[in-house]
């Protein structure tokens, strides 16, 4: 597969990281109000997405009020939004995830035999967990059409139990399941960001040449429809 050049985003895309490091309080954080700007320095995030640069404990959700609450670590790995108990029970054997660098992720994309869908998510991200079951559905639907689906968790090794628990509940055994070796905090991930930075969830479709052809941000009916169309076109094209 031909390698596609990537242009790193500006370092300014990470300007809110210090806020997460110093631990903004409810009185001082600009992200308490769901209508406040919650970005990585590039403008307002779409509805149904969260700012990955913020600490999970102060995640600054943007969009519907149903996305305001964040799961704790135990809840994040225990259940899958949108799945019945019967579906969860039939999810399959335990799923494991392996750490990757950005270059290793590129190798996965470029060595695939067909188009690739990368779901960028985190176990603490509510809209990510809501959107993920559909990613699993797409992997199953297009399994015989050459689609490779990569689950990229922006989590560190300390979150691995929660990540793998969620993947197991979601029945994600047929996906290529990986997580960021540095917790997603390193500048190496800048090339993966788009004009809006890298809000979560972000789903990126690559063609069989390893070139990005679509980027869908957020959860909900509209992003899901856009994703379905982009995947169908990549597989059919």
Order of alpha helices (4+ residues) and beta strands (2+ residues): alpha-beta-beta-alpha-alpha-beta-alpha-beta-alpha-beta-alpha-beta-beta-beta-alpha
